[in-house]
Amino acid sequence: GMDAKEMKGLFRKFYRTERAVASGVAGAGIGLSLVREILLHHRGSVEVASAPGQGSCFTLVFPGPPDESSKDGCNGY
């Protein structure tokens, strides 16, 4: 899991926690920023809950289909 300091930069491009860098595991730090951008373009969001020593839980939230009254043939979905 991550502490509050690590969570602040989590969705920033190229961000990697100090522990991730020290682990020697390769990575560019772009994965979560890309996930967030894609979801924002689809009117969704990413939620994260994390606690040091306990792990992290990521939830991807996608909007439901538009209601029938708002359909105009092409409304961004």
C-alpha positions in Angstrom: 0.0 0.0 0.0 0.9 3.7 -0.3 1.0 6.6 2.1 -0.6 10.0 1.5 2.6 11.4 0.0 2.8 8.7 -2.6 -0.9 8.9 -3.4 -0.6 12.6 -4.3 1.4 12.0 -7.4 -0.2 8.7 -8.4 -1.9 9.9 -11.6 0.8 12.3 -12.7 2.7 11.3 -15.9 6.0 9.5 -15.3 5.4 9.4 -11.6 6.9 6.4 -9.7 7.1 5.9 -6.0 10.5 5.8 -4.4 9.9 2.1 -3.5 9.0 1.3 -7.1 12.3 2.9 -8.3 14.3 1.2 -5.6 12.8 -2.2 -6.4 14.6 -2.3 -9.8 11.4 -3.3 -11.6 11.4 -1.5 -15.0 8.6 1.0 -15.6 8.0 4.5 -17.1 5.2 5.6 -14.7 2.7 6.3 -17.4 0.2 3.5 -16.9 -2.1 5.1 -14.3 -2.0 8.5 -15.9 -3.1 6.9 -19.2 -5.9 4.9 -17.5 -7.2 8.1 -15.9 -7.1 10.1 -19.1 -9.0 7.3 -21.0 -11.6 7.1 -18.3 -12.1 10.9 -18.2 -12.7 10.9 -22.0 -15.4 8.3 -21.4 -16.9 10.4 -18.5 -15.6 7.9 -16.0 -13.1 8.0 -13.1 -10.5 6.0 -11.2 -10.8 5.6 -7.4 -8.0 4.3 -5.2 -7.9 3.2 -1.6 -4.6 2.4 -0.1 -2.9 1.9 3.3 0.8 1.2 3.9 1.5 -2.5 4.5 -2.1 -3.4 3.5 -2.2 -3.0 -0.3 -4.1 -0.9 -2.7 -7.5 -1.2 -4.4 -8.2 0.5 -7.7 -11.8 0.9 -8.9 -12.6 1.9 -12.5 -15.9 3.7 -12.7 -17.7 3.7 -16.1 -20.9 5.7 -16.7 -24.0 3.8 -17.6 -25.6 4.1 -21.0 -27.4 7.4 -21.7 -31.1 7.5 -21.0 -33.4 7.4 -23.9 -34.4 11.1 -23.6 -30.9 12.3 -24.3 -30.1 10.1 -27.4 -29.6 12.2 -30.5 -27.8 9.6 -32.6 -24.3 10.7 -31.7 -23.8 12.1 -28.2 -20.2 11.1 -27.4 -20.8 7.5 -26.4 
